[in-house]
Amino acid sequence: MKFKDNISFITYLTYPEMYGKLAVSMSTESGCPPTFDFYFKNSSKDIPSEVEDKLHNILYDHFFYAEDYSHISDYSFELVNNNGILEMVNSVYSSNHSFEEDAIKSSIRYYLEDELFERYTLSLQFSGAYGKKSKETMNVKSFYLAQFDENDKEIECLDEIYKSELLSKIINWAEGESEDSSAGEYEFDTFDIDLHISYSEQYETDCYFIEESKSELIDLSILEVDPEDAEEFEISFN
């Protein structure tokens, strides 16, 4: 069967009477090439190897190597055929910033030094949304702040105003870190922060900074080809 371009090929594959909805995902780890996977969610039909190879090349080359998304750790979406029109749905991308852990731990310590006591320990876990509604949607799962006295005894700080200001500053830090890492090319909607930090390196210090967005990172238009440059190709379905 002949196809005039990539979109018509994928549109044909995703007809309900063919293979139906196509799920696509990509994940990366620091220092490793991306792991790429796709499958038809509602079909048990065997896919001819020629068809599978062509589909792999289209998705891999045109989506995941067309642009540099080195800060994206996971990306998934589904391609559906809506009355003959190819659409992308359920698109989600995220970054866990695992490749930046050391830099994040250092920067957030320096960022908070002026706000915390001279000798302190801070442990918190919370999630929320960026933007004007971040405070309203913030979910604080745990929060512990204490200072050390002259005898190295921990004294917990229970000041709610101080806690609110501190969380607000960390959100501002997260927004700045997110903007810097993406260079403004894409934006995240929500975040999760799990932080354990102290005035001294001898205490356990870590910061897990994860962001997610439920939106399209890559637009289907990237598959479009100028009609003058389009070349038909033929695939056998046997």
C-alpha positions as CSV (number, residue, x, y, z in Angstrom):
1,M,0.0,0.0,0.0
2,K,1.3,3.5,-0.9
3,F,1.4,6.5,1.4
4,K,2.0,10.1,0.5
5,D,3.6,11.1,3.8
6,N,4.3,10.2,7.5
7,I,1.0,11.5,8.8
8,S,-1.1,9.6,6.3
9,F,0.8,6.4,7.2
10,I,0.2,6.8,11.0
11,T,-3.4,7.9,10.4
12,Y,-4.0,4.7,8.5
13,L,-2.4,2.5,11.2
14,T,-4.6,4.2,14.0
15,Y,-7.9,3.5,12.3
16,P,-10.0,1.4,14.7
17,E,-10.3,-1.4,12.1
18,M,-6.5,-1.4,11.8
19,Y,-4.5,-1.2,15.0
20,G,-6.3,1.6,16.9
21,K,-4.8,4.0,19.5
22,L,-1.0,4.2,19.5
23,A,0.8,4.8,22.8
24,V,4.3,6.3,22.6
25,S,6.9,6.8,25.4
26,M,10.5,7.9,25.9
27,S,12.6,7.9,29.1
28,T,16.2,8.8,29.7
29,E,18.8,8.4,32.4
30,S,21.9,10.5,32.9
31,G,24.7,9.4,30.5
32,C,22.5,6.9,28.7
33,P,20.7,7.0,25.4
34,P,16.9,7.4,25.5
35,T,14.7,4.3,25.9
36,F,12.0,4.5,23.3
37,D,8.8,2.4,23.2
38,F,5.4,2.2,21.4
39,Y,2.5,-0.1,21.2
40,F,-1.1,-0.2,20.0
41,K,-3.2,-0.2,23.2
42,N,-6.4,-1.9,21.9
43,S,-5.0,-4.4,19.4
44,S,-3.7,-7.9,19.6
45,K,-2.8,-8.1,15.9
46,D,0.7,-8.9,14.9
47,I,2.5,-5.9,13.2
48,P,4.5,-6.7,10.1
49,S,8.2,-6.0,10.7
50,E,8.3,-3.6,7.8
51,V,5.5,-1.6,9.3
52,E,7.0,-1.6,12.7
53,D,10.4,-0.5,11.4
54,K,8.9,2.3,9.4
55,L,6.9,3.5,12.4
56,H,9.9,3.3,14.7
57,N,12.0,5.4,12.3
58,I,9.3,8.1,12.0
59,L,8.7,8.5,15.7
60,Y,12.3,8.1,16.8
61,D,13.8,10.4,14.2
62,H,11.1,13.0,13.9
63,F,10.0,13.3,17.5
64,F,12.8,12.5,19.8
65,Y,15.8,13.6,17.8
66,A,14.2,16.5,15.9
67,E,14.8,18.8,18.9
68,D,17.1,18.9,21.9
69,Y,15.1,18.0,25.0
70,S,18.0,16.9,27.1
71,H,16.4,18.0,30.3
72,I,13.3,15.9,29.8
73,S,13.5,12.6,31.6
74,D,10.1,11.1,30.6
75,Y,7.7,11.9,27.8
76,S,4.5,10.0,26.8
77,F,1.5,10.6,24.6
78,E,-1.1,8.7,22.5
79,L,-1.9,9.1,18.9
80,V,-5.6,8.6,17.9
81,N,-7.6,8.6,14.7
82,N,-10.5,11.0,15.2
83,N,-12.7,10.5,12.1
84,G,-9.7,10.4,9.8
85,I,-7.8,13.2,11.6
86,L,-4.6,12.2,13.5
87,E,-4.6,13.7,17.0
88,M,-2.3,13.7,20.0
89,V,-3.9,13.1,23.5
90,N,-2.8,12.3,27.1
91,S,0.5,14.0,26.6
92,V,2.7,14.2,29.7
93,Y,6.4,15.1,30.1
94,S,8.5,15.4,33.2
95,S,12.1,16.0,34.5
96,N,13.5,14.6,37.7
97,H,16.7,16.7,37.5
98,S,18.7,13.8,38.8
99,F,21.6,14.9,36.6
100,E,21.7,18.2,38.5
101,E,21.5,16.9,42.1
102,D,24.9,18.2,43.3
103,A,24.3,21.6,41.8
104,I,20.8,21.8,43.2
105,K,21.9,20.8,46.7
106,S,24.6,23.5,46.7
107,S,22.5,26.2,45.2
108,I,19.5,25.7,47.5
109,R,21.8,25.6,50.6
110,Y,23.3,29.0,49.7
111,Y,19.9,30.3,48.8
112,L,18.5,29.4,52.2
113,E,21.5,30.3,54.4
114,D,20.3,33.9,54.9
115,E,16.8,32.7,55.8
116,L,17.6,29.9,58.2
117,F,19.3,29.9,61.6
118,E,23.1,29.8,61.7
119,R,23.0,26.1,62.7
120,Y,19.9,24.4,61.4
121,T,18.4,21.2,59.8
122,L,15.5,21.3,57.4
123,S,13.4,18.4,56.1
124,L,10.3,18.8,53.9
125,Q,8.3,17.2,51.2
126,F,5.7,19.1,49.2
127,S,4.1,19.5,45.8
128,G,2.3,22.3,44.1
129,A,1.7,24.3,40.9
130,Y,3.6,27.1,39.4
131,G,2.0,30.5,38.9
132,K,-0.5,32.6,40.9
133,K,-2.3,29.6,42.3
134,S,0.7,27.8,43.6
135,K,-0.1,28.6,47.3
136,E,-3.7,27.5,47.0
137,T,-2.7,24.2,45.3
138,M,0.3,23.5,47.5
139,N,0.3,20.2,49.4
140,V,2.8,20.0,52.2
141,K,3.3,16.4,53.1
142,S,6.0,16.9,55.8
143,F,7.9,19.8,57.2
144,Y,10.5,19.9,60.0
145,L,12.8,22.9,60.8
146,A,15.0,23.0,63.8
147,Q,18.1,24.9,65.1
148,F,21.0,23.6,67.2
149,D,21.8,25.3,70.5
150,E,25.2,25.6,72.0
151,N,25.0,22.0,73.2
152,D,24.0,20.7,69.7
153,K,20.5,20.0,70.9
154,E,17.8,20.4,68.2
155,I,15.1,22.9,69.0
156,E,12.2,22.7,66.6
157,C,10.8,25.9,65.0
158,L,7.0,25.9,65.0
159,D,6.5,29.4,63.6
160,E,3.8,29.0,60.8
161,I,4.5,32.4,59.3
162,Y,8.2,31.5,59.0
163,K,7.2,28.2,57.5
164,S,5.0,29.9,54.9
165,E,7.7,32.4,53.9
166,L,10.3,29.6,53.6
167,L,8.1,27.5,51.4
168,S,7.3,30.5,49.2
169,K,11.0,31.2,48.7
170,I,11.6,27.6,47.8
171,I,8.8,27.8,45.2
172,N,10.5,30.9,43.8
173,W,13.8,29.1,43.7
174,A,12.2,26.1,41.9
175,E,10.6,28.4,39.3
176,G,14.0,30.0,38.6
177,E,15.7,26.7,38.4
178,S,13.0,25.4,36.0
179,E,13.3,28.4,33.8
180,D,17.1,28.2,33.6
181,S,17.1,24.5,32.9
182,S,14.6,24.7,30.0
183,A,16.0,28.0,28.7
184,G,12.4,29.1,28.3
185,E,11.7,26.4,25.6
186,Y,9.1,24.6,27.6
187,E,7.3,25.1,30.9
188,F,6.3,22.7,33.7
189,D,2.9,23.0,35.5
190,T,3.5,21.2,38.7
191,F,6.5,20.2,40.9
192,D,7.4,17.8,43.8
193,I,10.3,18.6,46.1
194,D,11.7,16.3,48.7
195,L,14.5,18.2,50.6
196,H,16.8,17.2,53.5
197,I,19.4,19.8,54.1
198,S,21.6,21.1,57.0
199,Y,24.1,23.8,57.8
200,S,26.8,21.1,57.9
201,E,28.0,18.7,55.2
202,Q,28.3,15.9,57.8
203,Y,24.6,15.7,57.9
204,E,22.5,14.0,55.3
205,T,21.7,16.4,52.5
206,D,19.7,15.7,49.4
207,C,17.1,17.3,47.2
208,Y,14.8,15.5,44.8
209,F,13.3,18.1,42.4
210,I,10.7,16.7,40.0
211,E,8.5,18.6,37.5
212,E,5.6,17.6,35.3
213,S,3.4,19.1,32.7
214,K,0.3,17.6,31.1
215,S,0.5,19.2,27.7
216,E,2.1,18.7,24.3
217,L,5.9,19.0,24.2
218,I,6.2,18.1,20.6
219,D,3.5,19.1,18.1
220,L,2.3,16.8,15.4
221,S,3.1,19.5,12.8
222,I,6.7,18.3,13.0
223,L,5.6,15.3,10.9
224,E,4.2,17.5,8.1
225,V,6.1,17.7,4.9
226,D,6.0,20.4,2.2
227,P,3.9,18.9,-0.6
228,E,6.6,19.7,-3.1
229,D,9.1,17.7,-1.0
230,A,6.8,14.8,-0.2
231,E,7.7,11.4,-1.5
232,E,5.3,8.5,-1.6
233,F,6.5,5.3,0.0
234,E,5.1,1.8,-0.1
235,I,4.5,-0.6,2.8
236,S,3.4,-4.2,2.6
237,F,0.8,-5.4,5.1
238,N,0.8,-9.0,3.8
